[in-house]
Amino acid sequence: MEAVIYNQTGKETGKIKLPETVFGLPWNEDLVHQVATSMMANKRTPIAHTKTRGEVSGTGKKPCSRRSPIWVGGGVTHGPRNDKDYSKKINKKMKAKALFTVLSRKFKDGEVFFLDNISLKEPKTKEAKNIIVSLSKIKEMNSINRRKNAVFIALQEKNTNTLKSFSNFGNLEVGDVKDLNVLDLLQYRYLIVTQPEESMKTFSVKLSSKVKIAPKTEKIKTEIKAKTKVKAKVKVK
């Protein structure tokens, strides 16, 4: 599996071999939906808040008629509360696989592109616009100038000039490769990855990442195993 590498003027500069584990996965709608909804739930900040009878201030005169939900103008039963926790747990492996599943689909649809680098000497919107115009000459990216939420540019290294130069475009977003997630890929049509060789290493780290067990937990597990062995020896005798 290979892909073409372009420069910021839209010209081909070489090719790169892509890992099947990142760009060759089959589509899994259920997994992507589960991870996407969980991530949106984790970003949710409850605002609506219904007061209980204990939180309502007043004189206390005829509380039944004033606060009972069965009366007009009374309280609200089972209303929304701002202390409710909407967060959902996502396993690291599920999160990584969902990301690579969407990457594979986008690559298959011709919506993933690789740039050797984006270099700007100073933060200028005009220079960023010239790059966009050059990239729009690529056949698959001809709608970059007119489509809303068109492109997400994933930088391997943070660059202040690049971030400031592209900040004035409403249909573009710039972020880091290491922070790339499912919601970013679903929101924007095209994905541009800079410094592809280094970016592939970043993806590989995400793929091989495992949940680390805390030292304290490991110590407890070791003690349990030791006690179990002692009990087994006693029973044998």
C-alpha positions in Angstrom: 0.0 0.0 0.0 1.6 3.2 -1.2 0.6 6.9 -1.2 2.0 10.0 -3.0 3.8 12.7 -1.1 3.3 16.3 -2.2 5.0 19.5 -1.3 3.2 22.7 -0.3 3.1 23.8 -4.0 1.0 20.7 -4.9 3.8 18.9 -6.8 4.7 15.2 -6.2 8.0 14.7 -4.3 7.9 10.9 -3.7 6.0 8.0 -2.3 5.5 6.3 1.1 4.5 2.8 2.1 1.6 2.8 4.5 1.0 0.2 7.2 -2.1 -2.1 6.6 -2.9 -1.9 10.3 -3.6 1.8 10.0 -4.8 2.4 6.5 -6.1 -1.0 5.5 -8.8 -1.9 8.0 -12.4 -2.8 7.0 -15.2 -0.4 7.9 -16.8 -1.0 11.4 -19.7 1.3 11.8 -20.7 0.1 15.3 -17.2 0.7 16.7 -16.9 4.2 15.2 -20.4 5.1 16.4 -19.7 3.9 19.9 -16.4 5.8 20.2 -17.7 9.0 18.6 -20.8 9.1 20.9 -18.6 8.4 23.9 -16.2 11.2 23.1 -19.1 13.7 22.5 -20.6 12.6 25.9 -17.2 13.2 27.6 -17.1 16.7 26.2 -20.6 17.5 27.4 -21.0 20.2 30.1 -24.5 20.1 31.7 -26.0 23.5 32.1 -29.8 23.0 32.6 -30.6 22.7 36.2 -34.0 22.1 37.9 -34.2 23.0 41.6 -35.5 20.7 44.2 -38.0 21.8 46.9 -35.1 22.2 49.3 -33.3 24.6 46.9 -36.3 26.9 46.2 -36.3 30.0 48.3 -39.6 31.4 49.6 -41.7 32.1 52.7 -42.8 28.6 53.2 -46.5 29.5 53.0 -48.6 26.8 51.5 -45.6 24.8 50.1 -48.0 22.1 48.7 -49.9 24.4 46.4 -46.8 26.5 45.5 -44.3 23.8 44.8 -46.2 20.6 44.0 -45.8 19.4 40.4 -49.5 18.6 40.0 -50.4 22.4 40.3 -50.0 25.0 37.6 -46.8 26.9 38.1 -45.5 24.2 40.4 -42.3 22.4 40.4 -40.8 20.1 37.7 -40.6 16.4 38.3 -37.4 14.6 37.3 -36.0 17.7 35.6 -32.4 18.1 34.3 -29.6 18.5 36.8 -26.2 20.1 36.2 -24.6 17.6 38.5 -25.3 14.7 36.3 -22.3 12.8 34.9 -22.7 12.0 31.2 -19.1 10.7 30.7 -18.5 7.2 29.2 -15.5 5.0 29.4 -13.6 4.3 26.2 -10.8 1.6 26.1 -7.6 2.8 24.5 -7.6 -0.1 22.1 -11.1 0.7 20.9 -10.3 4.4 20.6 -7.2 3.6 18.5 -8.9 1.0 16.3 -11.8 3.4 15.6 -9.3 6.1 14.6 -7.5 3.8 12.2 -10.9 2.5 10.8 -11.9 6.0 9.8 -8.4 6.7 8.4 -8.7 3.5 6.3 -12.1 4.6 5.0 -10.9 8.1 4.1 -7.8 6.8 2.4 -9.9 4.4 0.4 -12.2 7.3 -0.6 -9.1 9.4 -1.7 -9.5 11.9 1.1 -6.1 11.5 2.8 -3.0 13.4 1.5 0.6 13.6 2.6 2.8 16.7 2.5 6.5 16.6 3.1 6.2 19.7 5.2 4.5 23.1 5.6 7.1 25.8 6.0 6.2 29.5 6.5 8.9 32.1 7.4 6.4 34.4 9.1 2.7 34.2 10.0 0.8 35.5 7.0 -2.7 34.6 5.8 -1.7 35.4 2.2 1.0 32.8 2.2 -1.4 30.2 3.7 -3.9 31.1 1.0 -1.3 30.5 -1.7 -0.7 27.0 -0.3 -4.5 26.3 -0.3 -4.8 27.4 -3.9 -1.8 25.2 -4.9 -3.3 22.2 -3.2 -6.7 22.8 -4.8 -5.0 22.0 -8.1 -4.8 18.4 -7.1 -7.7 16.6 -8.7 -9.1 15.0 -5.5 -8.9 18.3 -3.6 -10.5 20.6 -6.0 -13.3 21.5 -3.6 -11.0 22.7 -0.8 -11.8 26.3 -1.4 -15.6 26.1 -1.4 -16.5 23.3 1.0 -17.4 24.0 4.6 -15.2 21.9 7.1 -13.0 21.0 4.2 -9.6 20.2 5.6 -7.9 19.1 8.8 -4.2 19.7 8.7 -2.3 17.3 11.1 1.2 18.6 11.9 3.9 16.4 13.2 5.6 19.3 14.9 4.0 22.4 16.3 4.7 25.5 14.2 3.4 28.9 15.5 3.7 30.5 12.0 1.6 27.7 10.4 -1.0 27.9 13.2 -1.4 31.6 13.0 -1.4 31.7 9.2 -4.3 29.2 8.8 -6.3 30.5 11.7 -8.3 32.9 9.6 -9.9 30.2 7.4 -13.3 29.0 8.5 -13.1 25.7 6.5 -9.7 24.7 7.9 -8.4 23.4 11.2 -4.8 22.8 12.2 -3.8 20.3 14.9 -1.2 17.8 16.0 -0.9 14.2 14.6 -0.6 12.8 18.1 -3.9 14.4 19.1 -5.8 13.3 16.0 -9.1 11.6 16.9 -12.3 10.2 15.4 -14.3 13.4 15.8 -11.8 15.5 13.9 -11.8 13.0 11.0 -15.6 12.8 10.9 -16.0 16.6 11.0 -13.6 17.4 8.1 -13.7 15.9 4.7 -10.0 15.9 3.8 -7.0 15.1 6.0 -3.5 16.4 5.3 -0.7 14.7 7.2 2.7 16.5 7.3 6.1 14.7 7.6 4.5 11.3 6.8 7.4 9.1 7.8 7.5 10.6 11.3 3.7 10.6 11.5 3.6 6.8 10.7 5.8 6.3 13.8 3.3 8.3 15.9 0.4 6.1 14.6 2.5 3.0 15.4 2.9 4.2 19.0 -0.9 4.5 19.3 -1.3 1.1 17.9 1.1 -0.6 20.3 0.1 1.4 23.4 -1.0 -0.7 26.3 -2.6 0.2 29.6 0.1 0.4 32.2 -0.6 -1.3 35.5 0.2 0.8 38.5 3.1 -0.4 40.7 0.8 -0.7 43.7 -1.6 -2.9 41.8 1.2 -5.2 40.6 2.4 -5.5 44.2 -1.1 -6.6 45.4 -1.3 -9.1 42.6 2.0 -10.6 43.5 1.0 -10.9 47.2 -2.2 -12.6 46.3 -0.4 -15.1 44.1 2.1 -15.8 46.9 -0.7 -16.4 49.4 -2.5 -18.7 47.0 0.7 -20.8 46.6 1.2 -21.1 50.3 -2.4 -22.3 50.8 -2.0 -24.8 48.1 1.1 -26.3 49.7 -0.7 -26.5 53.1 -3.6 -28.4 51.5 -1.2 -30.9 49.9 0.4 -31.7 53.2 
